[in-house]
Structure formats: C-alpha cells, structure tokens
Amino acid sequence: MPRLAAAAYTEQPWRIHELAREFAVEDVWSFRTPGAGPDDFPVLLAALRAAGGPARQTLPVRFLFAIRWKLGALLGWDKTSAGVGERVASLRDRLPSDMHAACRGPDDDDMPLKAVYELDMESARELANKTVHTVMHLGWVRGANGDYELRMAVLVKPNGWFGRLYMAAIAPFRYLIVYPALTRQWERAWERRSR
C-alpha cells in the first residue's frame, strides 16, 4: 500500500469535493485490487464489509483502538453532544439534489464511521467528536497497469488547537500500525471475495 500525494485525491473528479471544501487532506493511500474492473467497486465494498471492521483487526490495532475509546470515555471526547448532528452537521445535509436518492450505505454498530453516501465509484463515511470531524473517502480509479484500485483519502477538520495536536499525536500510530494492518485486511478481503 503506497501512501500517495494529496494530488492523487484532489485531481480526481470526486463528488466529495463539493461537500468537504473546508476539510484538509490528511492522508491518501492506494490499495491493490489485482484484476479489478471499472464495475467492481460495489464488489469491493461488499468484500470489505464481509472482512469486518476494527473488531477483526490485529491485536495491536485492537489494543490501540481500545486505548483510544477508553481515553475518549474518560475525557468525554466521544459524547453524543460532540458528534455528527450535534457539534457538527452531517455532510448528508449538504448533498446536492441529484445525490439525495443515492444509496447511503449500511451502518454498523462496530464501525464508528457512519455512512454519508455510496455511488458507483466512490463512497464517504464520517465521524465527529471533540477532537475532529473526519471523513473517510473511498474512490475507485484506474491504476497504471490498467486494473482498477482502491484509493482511500482521510479528510479532517480539527476542532481547534486540541484537534490539531491530537492528529499530530496519533500520526505515528496510524502510519506504523493501523494503516499497514488495514492494508493487509482490505487486500486480503479483495483476494477472498469470491470464496
């Protein structure tokens, strides 16, 4: 999984650009999906759901998430009043008229990111708490070898200086532990999709 320059996200004609103008591009990653074609994005999303979320990650990732949720509970970071629809409006409230009927995508109690929309070539999920309002954007693009590949962009709108400090503090854990494990899980999900 290579980390990509922000331009790999910003230069694509994604619909999310209309909705998240004030969000900064935090990370852009590419995931291998050998043999994928232009119509396989829904197949990939189904494979990712079947692979499970954080609960099916490696022990180090589960441990990091457990610490994060415990800290959030102790310090009040994740109260409902700090979330989407409370502290911040959902990006769903910004959907243009032609996207109102678009599939939202399923939500899962084990996944803290909630669905905003799913289209044929992209999807978005969001999360807000006292630290940030963040969006995970998944897009389907043609790779250099002709196969299609998954691109993930993490967009953030930090909640003041504390949110910026928080994002800086968790960056090493994301790059060294979380993203490599996520890559292995998602690329295996693609390989196993037909089994």
Secondary structure, 3 states (H helix, E strand, C coil): CCECCCHHHHCCCCCHHHHCCCCEEEEEEEECCCCCCCCCHHHHHHHHHHHCCHHHCCHHHHHHHHHHHHHHHHHCCCCHHHCECCCECCHHHHCCHHHCCCECCCCCCCCCCEEEEECCCEEEEEEECCCEEEEEEEEEEECCCCCEEEEEEEEEEECHHHHHHHHHHHHHHHHHHHHHHHHHHHHHHHHCCCC
